[in-house]
Amino acid sequence: MFSNKSPQPLKVTESSKVPKSLLGAITNSLEDDKAIDISVIELEGKSSIADQMVIASGSSARHVGAIADHLLTRLKENGFGKQQVEGMPQADWVLIDAKDVIVHLFRPEVRTYYNLEKMWMADIGQED
């Protein structure tokens, strides 16, 4: 079930701690908002655009938009600054450029179609 409550800053509790890293802040926010099938892909040696890529799904365009909106708010509140974002009006695929971490949020059908995990997890240029 999804609520219309405004996003809350990450709080220190026994089960969660305020993240010290950008990646931790992102994955905590996605988990809090019930993102589906969260994947973290290491980009070291594959690309210089970022250190990691995070891919997750929402159950609908509305859910994807809410996850993205909450993530942007939480990152700003936790001192990670304002992030670049694309795709919010349709919310089929939202891209958040958090500099060291690139976040892709999809509706499930769109995620399946583009299959970024397969493309980025392939061992491109690896020799035996």
C-alpha positions in Angstrom: 0.0 0.0 0.0 1.3 3.5 -0.9 0.6 6.5 1.2 0.5 10.2 0.2 2.6 11.2 3.2 5.6 13.4 2.4 9.0 11.7 2.6 10.7 11.6 6.0 14.4 12.1 6.4 16.3 8.9 7.2 16.3 8.4 11.0 18.6 6.5 13.3 16.9 3.5 14.7 18.0 0.0 15.9 17.2 -1.4 12.4 18.6 1.4 10.3 21.4 4.0 10.6 21.9 7.3 8.9 24.0 6.3 5.8 27.5 7.6 5.6 27.7 6.9 1.9 25.7 8.0 -1.1 25.1 4.4 -2.1 23.8 3.6 1.4 21.5 6.6 1.3 20.1 5.5 -2.0 19.5 1.9 -1.2 18.0 2.8 2.2 15.6 5.2 0.5 14.6 2.6 -2.1 14.0 -0.1 0.5 12.0 2.3 2.7 9.7 3.1 -0.3 9.3 -0.6 -1.2 11.2 -0.5 -4.5 11.2 -3.9 -6.3 14.3 -5.9 -7.2 17.0 -3.5 -6.3 20.3 -4.2 -8.1 23.7 -2.5 -7.6 26.2 -2.8 -10.4 29.8 -1.9 -9.9 31.0 0.2 -12.9 34.7 0.3 -12.0 36.6 -0.8 -15.1 33.5 -0.7 -17.2 32.8 3.1 -17.3 34.0 6.4 -16.0 30.5 7.9 -15.7 30.0 6.7 -12.1 31.3 4.2 -9.5 28.0 2.3 -9.2 24.7 2.0 -11.0 21.5 1.2 -9.0 18.5 -0.3 -10.8 15.1 -0.8 -9.2 11.4 -1.0 -10.2 8.2 0.5 -8.9 4.8 -1.2 -9.3 3.4 1.6 -11.4 4.4 5.0 -12.9 2.9 6.6 -9.8 5.1 4.4 -7.6 8.2 5.1 -9.7 7.6 8.8 -9.5 7.0 8.7 -5.7 10.2 6.6 -5.2 12.2 9.1 -7.2 10.7 12.2 -5.5 11.3 10.7 -2.0 14.9 9.7 -3.0 15.7 13.2 -4.2 14.3 14.8 -1.1 16.1 12.4 1.2 19.4 12.9 -0.5 19.2 16.6 -0.2 18.1 16.4 3.5 21.1 14.2 4.2 23.6 16.5 2.7 24.2 15.0 -0.7 23.0 18.1 -2.6 20.6 18.4 -5.4 20.7 15.7 -8.1 20.0 15.8 -11.8 16.8 14.0 -12.8 15.2 13.0 -16.1 11.9 11.2 -16.9 9.7 12.4 -14.0 6.7 13.6 -16.0 6.0 10.1 -17.4 7.8 8.1 -14.7 8.1 5.0 -16.9 11.9 5.3 -16.5 13.4 7.9 -14.2 17.2 8.5 -14.3 18.8 10.2 -11.3 22.4 11.3 -11.8 23.9 11.4 -8.3 27.4 11.9 -9.7 29.1 8.8 -8.2 25.9 6.7 -8.4 23.5 6.6 -11.3 20.0 5.5 -10.4 17.5 4.0 -12.9 13.9 3.5 -11.7 11.5 1.7 -14.0 8.1 0.3 -14.4 8.6 -3.5 -14.6 7.7 -3.7 -18.3 10.1 -1.0 -19.2 12.9 -2.5 -17.1 12.4 -5.9 -18.9 12.4 -4.2 -22.3 15.7 -2.3 -21.8 17.4 -5.0 -19.6 20.2 -2.7 -18.4 21.5 -5.4 -16.0 22.4 -7.7 -18.8 24.2 -5.0 -20.7 26.2 -3.6 -17.7 26.9 -6.9 -16.0 28.5 -8.4 -19.1 32.3 -8.8 -19.0 32.9 -6.4 -21.8 36.5 -6.6 -23.1 37.6 -9.4 -20.8 40.1 -11.8 -22.2 40.9 -15.4 -20.9 
